[in-house]
């Protein structure tokens, strides 16, 4: 059946919509840098805090578990407030938690600070995606998600290399202070420039927050979406926390060359993300997810079996791997945004984010148990980790196909009106 002529016309963003996309990308950048900075700092933290791989895995998991708990607690209230106010509340808490990470004198203080950071930071992504779904139709959400999720790549190009340079010069605490300072500036921009986002309040019922949470979590349509997204965080939470330690100790990349790996990978990912988002809008989100999954599986299984490897080859492998992960993430986020109706959107996104964080926390904890650092430095059992990650990816395929089938022609893709 041919599409209506109106669907064939390119949708142009208003100036305000373009501003919102950029602002959300910047918000995501600060949150993702805060999480991802632990990966390149892993080698330093293992050395300076004298922690084991399992303890370091727990530091990563602590953020994920607290983020998952926070998302569930927030879900019942997520659609009862202006999304701008909700975003500001959690972002302020995230900045405080990150600042405490910078103050951490030992392992236990750092663990507690990561819990606080996760309680607030883990909800920001779900609020941002709810805002995207509020303002943009499904036909362009791949494009929007592609831009917003360039924050992941930008964190590699700017955040991680700068964080490494700062930590190598002034200690591992410094990047957290810089992130909290940057976040403060972004918070003021949100306060001053972002308009109220309260159209969803007109569609609200008078359900008790706990009842709203239960109704949102138990809808058959939503359960399909939750089942598909629960495994998406597994690969990142399993591989990234030990990425720098693996590169240094197993692949033979020196600490001073490590920023080059992240910069090169990030620059290519910043280009690939929007391109894959547009491709998903043109040929379909699920085909992009399918291709990204098979490519990522192949690269993970190959990468985790490497020994001493030339720098150029490590860079090339990382570029292809992260391009594949981008394709999965952008298309999955766009599809997931079409599952809930407007009145349930905040709650659905919170629950979905919580499930991903909790599954990611379990994944990071398991990774810490699988990977063992030998007295001479190299990490052992990394190939086993690759098999676990690839298995999770293959399981996600039929689940995401079910979401794609359900979301097609769904009224949930309709945005709320917005002024230019």
GIGIQUI-V897142 format. One record per backbone hydrogen bond with DSSP energy under -0.5 kcal/mol. NH is the residue of the N-H (numbers start at 1). CO is the residue of the C=O. If there is no record, write none. Layout:
BEGIN
{{NH | CO} {NH | CO}}
END
This chain:
BEGIN
{{7 | 4} {8 | 4} {8 | 5} {9 | 5} {12 | 10} {16 | 420} {18 | 14} {19 | 15} {20 | 16} {21 | 17} {22 | 18} {23 | 19} {24 | 20} {25 | 21} {26 | 22} {27 | 23} {28 | 24} {29 | 25} {30 | 26} {31 | 27} {32 | 28} {33 | 29} {34 | 30} {35 | 31} {36 | 32} {37 | 33} {38 | 35} {39 | 36} {40 | 36} {41 | 37} {42 | 38} {42 | 39} {45 | 41} {46 | 42} {47 | 43} {48 | 44} {49 | 45} {51 | 45} {56 | 52} {57 | 53} {58 | 54} {59 | 55} {60 | 56} {61 | 57} {62 | 58} {63 | 59} {64 | 60} {65 | 61} {66 | 62} {67 | 63} {68 | 64} {69 | 65} {70 | 66} {71 | 67} {72 | 68} {73 | 69} {74 | 70} {75 | 71} {76 | 72} {77 | 74} {78 | 74} {80 | 77} {83 | 197} {86 | 82} {87 | 83} {88 | 84} {89 | 85} {90 | 86} {91 | 87} {92 | 88} {93 | 89} {94 | 90} {95 | 91} {96 | 92} {97 | 93} {98 | 94} {99 | 95} {100 | 96} {101 | 97} {102 | 98} {103 | 99} {104 | 100} {104 | 101} {110 | 106} {111 | 107} {112 | 108} {113 | 109} {114 | 110} {115 | 111} {116 | 112} {117 | 113} {118 | 114} {119 | 115} {120 | 116} {121 | 117} {122 | 118} {123 | 120} {124 | 120} {124 | 121} {125 | 121} {127 | 123} {128 | 124} {129 | 125} {130 | 126} {131 | 127} {132 | 128} {133 | 129} {134 | 130} {135 | 131} {136 | 132} {138 | 413} {140 | 137} {141 | 137} {141 | 138} {142 | 138} {144 | 140} {145 | 141} {146 | 142} {147 | 143} {148 | 144} {149 | 145} {150 | 147} {151 | 148} {152 | 149} {153 | 149} {154 | 150} {155 | 151} {156 | 152} {156 | 153} {157 | 153} {158 | 154} {159 | 154} {160 | 155} {161 | 156} {162 | 158} {163 | 159} {164 | 160} {165 | 161} {166 | 162} {167 | 163} {168 | 164} {169 | 165} {170 | 166} {171 | 167} {174 | 171} {176 | 173} {177 | 173} {178 | 174} {179 | 175} {180 | 176} {181 | 177} {182 | 178} {183 | 179} {184 | 180} {185 | 181} {186 | 182} {187 | 183} {188 | 184} {189 | 185} {190 | 186} {191 | 187} {192 | 188} {193 | 189} {194 | 189} {194 | 190} {201 | 198} {202 | 199} {203 | 200} {204 | 201} {212 | 208} {213 | 209} {214 | 210} {215 | 211} {216 | 212} {217 | 213} {218 | 214} {219 | 215} {223 | 219} {224 | 220} {225 | 221} {226 | 222} {227 | 223} {228 | 224} {229 | 225} {230 | 226} {232 | 229} {234 | 231} {237 | 233} {238 | 234} {239 | 235} {240 | 236} {242 | 239} {243 | 240} {244 | 240} {246 | 242} {247 | 243} {248 | 244} {249 | 245} {250 | 246} {251 | 246} {253 | 247} {257 | 254} {258 | 254} {259 | 255} {260 | 257} {261 | 257} {261 | 258} {262 | 258} {263 | 259} {264 | 260} {265 | 261} {266 | 262} {267 | 263} {268 | 264} {269 | 265} {270 | 266} {271 | 267} {272 | 268} {273 | 269} {274 | 270} {275 | 271} {276 | 272} {277 | 273} {278 | 274} {279 | 275} {280 | 276} {281 | 277} {282 | 278} {283 | 279} {284 | 279} {284 | 280} {288 | 284} {289 | 285} {290 | 286} {291 | 287} {292 | 288} {293 | 289} {294 | 290} {295 | 291} {296 | 292} {297 | 293} {298 | 294} {299 | 295} {300 | 296} {301 | 297} {302 | 298} {303 | 299} {304 | 300} {305 | 302} {306 | 303} {309 | 251} {314 | 310} {315 | 311} {316 | 312} {317 | 313} {318 | 314} {319 | 315} {320 | 316} {321 | 317} {322 | 318} {323 | 319} {324 | 320} {325 | 321} {326 | 322} {327 | 323} {328 | 324} {329 | 325} {330 | 326} {331 | 327} {332 | 328} {333 | 329} {334 | 330} {335 | 331} {336 | 332} {337 | 333} {338 | 335} {339 | 336} {340 | 336} {344 | 341} {345 | 341} {345 | 342} {348 | 344} {349 | 345} {350 | 346} {351 | 347} {352 | 348} {353 | 349} {354 | 350} {355 | 351} {356 | 352} {357 | 353} {358 | 354} {359 | 355} {360 | 356} {361 | 357} {362 | 358} {363 | 359} {364 | 360} {365 | 361} {366 | 362} {367 | 363} {368 | 364} {369 | 365} {370 | 366} {371 | 367} {372 | 380} {374 | 372} {374 | 378} {377 | 374} {380 | 372} {385 | 381} {386 | 382} {387 | 383} {388 | 384} {389 | 385} {390 | 386} {391 | 387} {392 | 388} {393 | 389} {394 | 390} {395 | 391} {396 | 392} {397 | 393} {397 | 394} {398 | 394} {399 | 395} {400 | 396} {401 | 397} {402 | 398} {403 | 399} {404 | 400} {405 | 401} {406 | 402} {407 | 403} {408 | 404} {410 | 407} {413 | 410} {414 | 411} {416 | 134}}
END
